[in-house]
Amino acid sequence: MSAPPRNHTPRSDRPTRGGAVAKIAAAKGRPLMPWQRTAADVALEVDPETGLYWYGTVLIFVPRQAGKTKLEGDVADHRCLTTRRGRVWYTAQTGKDASSWMRDEHFETLDDATIFGQAGTPQCRYRLSRRAGQEGVAWPATRSTFRVFPPKRTGLHSKQSDLVFVDEAWAYDAEQGAAVRQAIRPTMATRRGSQLWVVSTKGDDASTYLDGYIAMGEASLTQPNTRVCIVDYGIADDVDPEDIDAVAAAHPAYGYTITRETLVDALNDFRTDPTLGGVNGFARGYGNRPTRTRVAAIPAGLWTDAG
């Protein structure tokens, strides 16, 4: 049984393109887990009057090894296949991390999808770029691209975007976050229906960029007709992170890609290695609980914007 979410934007009666993403995931040999399908159904709701995506900002906060980056790849492929001259971008902790994921993970999932043809053959529906720092996928039929960019102020200078993923957002402090925000937002100005996805496990003392989005997502749950969507799984503040059953019950990939043995082994490692944060580090990584409070005299979002 899939874990219940801690916070989740409810599904409305608007149409969704989540089902199309599920078909792509299945074609790549890794069907969506229940939490991924539910997230896609909500995040990809469509305004019936305009045909554009309802949510401009999608916030996904899940424990480590929950399959968040896999979901990003499936959504990216869907956007490229359904958008004429679509521009989709991905970044992570560093430009090297983004390139590594694209090259070592996303390219491999496409190779598994025989429906798209074998990479490098004339019949293949996509083309791969392996050039360092410019790794990506081009889809000639729609003339759309999915590429990486470095998390810097100039990372998307002179570019346009229909969909941008900021993965591992916990790694950015206020200054880095401001640079990433400045890189992304101007690229969406003329692209109707564009989306920003901020995807991460909860953060630590330095994760001020992420704090603002967590607050934004939680506030959106009380705002009718909001254009912000939040998907949040993890243990509550009063749960003992050494209670493996409680951590397992809150992990959305438990029973699918995560086992009890996985969690036990991870907890034992964190207990014995203070550089990993000890038990608190385990609570952050596998329980998706931040290692510090977000209560402050100055709201984190305001602090980040000022920085």
C-alpha positions as CSV (number, residue, x, y, z in Angstrom):
1,M,0.0,0.0,0.0
2,S,1.3,3.4,-0.9
3,A,2.2,5.9,1.9
4,P,-0.3,8.7,2.6
5,P,1.0,12.1,1.8
6,R,1.9,14.7,4.4
7,N,0.7,17.5,2.2
8,H,-0.9,17.1,-1.2
9,T,-2.8,19.4,-3.5
10,P,-6.1,17.6,-4.1
11,R,-7.1,16.4,-7.6
12,S,-9.7,18.7,-9.1
13,D,-12.3,18.0,-11.9
14,R,-10.0,19.5,-14.5
15,P,-8.6,17.2,-17.2
16,T,-5.1,16.0,-16.8
17,R,-2.3,14.7,-19.0
18,G,-0.9,12.4,-16.2
19,G,-2.2,9.4,-18.0
20,A,0.0,10.1,-21.0
21,V,3.0,10.4,-18.8
22,A,2.1,7.0,-17.3
23,K,2.1,5.5,-20.8
24,I,5.5,6.8,-21.5
25,A,6.8,5.5,-18.2
26,A,5.4,2.1,-18.9
27,A,7.0,2.1,-22.4
28,K,10.3,2.8,-20.8
29,G,9.9,-0.4,-18.7
30,R,9.4,1.4,-15.3
31,P,5.7,2.1,-14.7
32,L,4.8,4.9,-12.4
33,M,4.5,4.1,-8.7
34,P,1.1,5.2,-7.2
35,W,2.6,8.3,-5.7
36,Q,4.2,9.3,-9.0
37,R,0.9,8.7,-10.9
38,T,-1.1,10.8,-8.4
39,A,1.5,13.6,-8.5
40,A,1.5,13.6,-12.3
41,D,-2.3,13.7,-12.4
42,V,-2.4,16.8,-10.2
43,A,0.6,18.6,-11.5
44,L,-0.5,18.2,-15.2
45,E,-4.0,19.4,-14.8
46,V,-5.2,21.5,-17.8
47,D,-7.3,24.6,-17.8
48,P,-10.3,23.5,-19.8
49,E,-10.8,27.0,-21.2
50,T,-7.2,27.6,-22.5
51,G,-5.8,24.1,-22.8
52,L,-2.7,25.3,-20.9
53,Y,-1.3,23.7,-17.7
54,W,-3.2,25.0,-14.6
55,Y,-0.2,25.0,-12.2
56,G,2.7,27.3,-13.0
57,T,4.7,26.0,-10.0
58,V,5.0,22.4,-9.0
59,L,6.7,21.5,-5.7
60,I,7.6,17.9,-5.0
61,F,9.2,17.0,-1.7
62,V,9.9,13.3,-1.1
63,P,12.4,11.1,0.7
64,R,15.6,9.9,-1.0
65,Q,15.3,7.0,-3.4
66,A,11.6,7.7,-4.0
67,G,11.8,8.0,-7.7
68,K,11.4,11.7,-8.0
69,T,14.1,12.2,-10.7
70,K,12.6,9.3,-12.7
71,L,9.3,11.1,-12.7
72,E,11.0,14.3,-13.9
73,G,12.4,12.4,-16.9
74,D,9.1,11.0,-17.9
75,V,7.4,14.3,-17.6
76,A,10.2,15.9,-19.7
77,D,9.8,13.3,-22.4
78,H,6.0,13.8,-22.5
79,R,6.4,17.6,-22.8
80,C,8.9,17.2,-25.7
81,L,6.6,14.8,-27.5
82,T,3.6,17.0,-27.2
83,T,4.9,20.5,-27.5
84,R,6.0,22.1,-30.8
85,R,9.5,23.6,-30.4
86,G,9.3,22.8,-26.7
87,R,12.2,23.8,-24.5
88,V,12.7,21.7,-21.4
89,W,15.6,22.2,-18.9
90,Y,17.1,20.4,-15.9
91,T,19.5,21.3,-13.3
92,A,20.7,19.9,-9.9
93,Q,23.2,20.6,-7.2
94,T,25.9,21.5,-9.8
95,G,26.2,21.5,-13.5
96,K,28.2,18.3,-13.3
97,D,25.5,16.5,-11.3
98,A,22.9,17.5,-13.9
99,S,25.1,16.3,-16.7
100,S,25.8,13.0,-14.9
101,W,22.1,12.3,-14.4
102,M,21.2,13.1,-18.0
103,R,24.0,10.9,-19.4
104,D,24.0,8.0,-16.9
105,E,20.3,7.8,-16.0
106,H,18.0,9.5,-18.4
107,F,19.8,8.3,-21.6
108,E,19.6,4.7,-20.2
109,T,15.8,4.9,-19.7
110,L,15.3,6.0,-23.3
111,D,17.5,3.1,-24.5
112,D,15.1,0.8,-22.7
113,A,12.1,2.2,-24.5
114,T,12.1,0.2,-27.8
115,I,9.0,2.1,-28.9
116,F,11.2,5.1,-29.6
117,G,13.7,3.0,-31.6
118,Q,17.4,2.2,-31.0
119,A,19.6,5.2,-30.2
120,G,21.9,6.1,-33.1
121,T,19.8,4.5,-35.8
122,P,17.9,6.3,-38.5
123,Q,14.6,5.0,-37.2
124,C,15.2,6.4,-33.7
125,R,12.7,9.2,-32.7
126,Y,15.3,11.1,-30.7
127,R,18.9,12.3,-30.9
128,L,21.3,12.4,-28.0
129,S,23.9,15.0,-27.3
130,R,26.8,13.8,-25.1
131,R,28.9,16.9,-25.3
132,A,30.1,17.8,-21.8
133,G,27.9,20.5,-20.2
134,Q,25.4,20.3,-23.0
135,E,24.0,16.8,-22.6
136,G,20.4,16.5,-23.7
137,V,17.8,14.9,-25.9
138,A,16.4,16.3,-29.2
139,W,13.0,15.1,-30.6
140,P,13.1,16.0,-34.3
141,A,9.4,15.3,-35.0
142,T,8.4,18.2,-32.6
143,R,11.7,20.0,-32.8
144,S,11.7,20.0,-29.0
145,T,14.7,19.6,-26.7
146,F,15.5,18.5,-23.1
147,R,18.8,19.8,-21.9
148,V,20.8,20.4,-18.8
149,F,22.0,23.8,-17.5
150,P,24.3,24.8,-14.6
151,P,22.6,26.4,-11.5
152,K,24.1,29.8,-12.1
153,R,22.7,33.3,-12.9
154,T,23.8,33.0,-16.5
155,G,22.8,29.4,-16.9
156,L,19.8,30.1,-19.2
157,H,20.8,33.5,-20.5
158,S,19.1,34.2,-23.8
159,K,17.1,31.0,-23.6
160,Q,13.4,30.2,-23.4
161,S,11.7,27.5,-21.5
162,D,8.4,25.7,-21.3
163,L,9.4,23.5,-18.4
164,V,12.3,23.7,-15.9
165,F,13.3,21.2,-13.3
166,V,15.3,22.3,-10.3
167,D,16.3,19.0,-8.7
168,E,18.0,18.6,-5.3
169,A,16.9,22.1,-4.4
170,W,17.9,21.6,-0.8
171,A,21.6,22.2,-1.9
172,Y,21.1,25.9,-2.5
173,D,21.5,28.6,0.1
174,A,19.9,32.1,-0.3
175,E,22.6,33.4,-2.7
176,Q,22.6,30.4,-4.9
177,G,18.9,30.2,-4.9
178,A,18.6,33.8,-6.0
179,A,20.9,33.1,-8.9
180,V,18.9,30.1,-10.0
181,R,15.7,32.1,-9.8
182,Q,17.1,34.9,-11.8
183,A,18.3,32.4,-14.4
184,I,14.9,30.7,-14.8
185,R,12.1,33.2,-14.5
186,P,12.9,35.5,-17.4
187,T,13.0,32.5,-19.8
188,M,9.3,31.7,-19.1
189,A,8.0,35.2,-19.8
190,T,6.8,34.6,-23.3
191,R,6.0,30.8,-23.0
192,R,2.3,30.3,-22.2
193,G,1.6,27.4,-19.9
194,S,5.2,27.1,-18.7
195,Q,5.9,25.3,-15.5
196,L,8.7,25.4,-12.8
197,W,9.2,22.1,-10.9
198,V,11.2,22.4,-7.7
199,V,12.0,18.9,-6.6
200,S,13.9,17.9,-3.5
201,T,14.2,16.1,-0.2
202,K,13.8,18.5,2.8
203,G,17.0,20.4,3.7
204,D,19.4,21.4,6.4
205,D,20.7,24.6,7.9
206,A,21.8,26.0,4.6
207,S,18.7,25.2,2.6
208,T,17.1,28.7,2.6
209,Y,16.1,28.6,-1.1
210,L,14.1,25.5,-0.5
211,D,12.5,26.9,2.7
212,G,10.7,29.6,0.7
213,Y,9.1,27.1,-1.6
214,I,8.1,24.8,1.2
215,A,6.3,27.8,2.8
216,M,4.7,28.7,-0.5
217,G,3.4,25.1,-1.1
218,E,2.0,24.8,2.4
219,A,0.2,28.1,2.1
220,S,-1.2,27.1,-1.3
221,L,-3.3,24.4,0.4
222,T,-5.6,27.1,1.8
223,Q,-5.8,29.3,-1.3
224,P,-8.7,28.6,-3.7
225,N,-7.7,28.5,-7.4
226,T,-4.0,28.5,-6.5
227,R,-1.5,28.1,-9.3
228,V,0.9,26.3,-7.0
229,C,0.8,22.5,-6.5
230,I,2.5,20.7,-3.7
231,V,3.3,17.0,-3.3
232,D,4.9,16.2,0.1
233,Y,5.6,12.8,1.7
234,G,7.5,12.1,5.0
235,I,7.4,11.5,8.7
236,A,5.7,14.0,11.1
237,D,7.7,16.1,13.5
238,D,6.8,13.9,16.5
239,V,7.8,10.6,14.8
240,D,10.9,8.8,16.1
241,P,13.2,8.4,13.1
242,E,14.6,5.2,14.6
243,D,11.1,3.7,14.3
244,I,11.6,1.8,11.0
245,D,8.0,0.9,10.7
246,A,7.0,4.5,10.9
247,V,9.6,5.6,8.4
248,A,8.5,2.8,6.0
249,A,4.9,3.8,6.4
250,A,5.7,7.4,5.3
251,H,8.0,6.5,2.4
252,P,6.1,6.5,-0.9
253,A,8.4,4.0,-2.6
254,Y,8.3,1.5,0.3
255,G,7.2,-1.9,-1.1
256,Y,8.2,-0.9,-4.6
257,T,11.9,0.1,-4.8
258,I,12.6,0.4,-1.1
259,T,12.6,-2.5,1.4
260,R,12.8,-2.7,5.2
261,E,16.3,-4.0,4.9
262,T,17.2,-0.9,2.8
263,L,16.0,1.3,5.7
264,V,17.7,-0.7,8.4
265,D,21.0,-0.7,6.6
266,A,20.8,3.1,6.0
267,L,19.9,3.8,9.6
268,N,22.8,1.8,10.9
269,D,25.2,3.7,8.6
270,F,23.8,7.1,9.7
271,R,24.1,6.1,13.4
272,T,27.8,5.4,13.2
273,D,28.9,8.2,10.9
274,P,28.4,11.7,12.4
275,T,29.5,13.2,9.0
276,L,26.2,12.0,7.6
277,G,24.3,13.8,10.3
278,G,23.6,10.8,12.6
279,V,20.0,9.9,13.2
280,N,18.9,13.4,12.1
281,G,20.6,12.8,8.8
282,F,18.6,9.6,8.4
283,A,15.4,11.5,9.3
284,R,16.1,14.0,6.6
285,G,17.1,11.5,3.9
286,Y,14.6,8.8,4.4
287,G,11.9,10.5,6.5
288,N,12.1,13.7,4.5
289,R,12.1,15.8,7.6
290,P,14.3,18.9,7.7
291,T,17.2,19.0,10.2
292,R,16.2,22.4,11.5
293,T,13.1,24.5,12.2
294,R,11.9,26.9,9.6
295,V,10.4,29.3,12.2
296,A,12.2,32.6,11.9
297,A,11.6,36.3,12.5
298,I,11.9,37.0,8.8
299,P,10.0,34.7,6.4
300,A,12.5,32.5,4.4
301,G,11.0,33.5,1.0
302,L,11.3,37.2,1.8
303,W,14.9,36.7,3.0
304,T,15.8,34.8,-0.2
305,D,14.3,37.4,-2.4
306,A,16.2,40.2,-0.6
307,G,19.4,38.2,-1.0
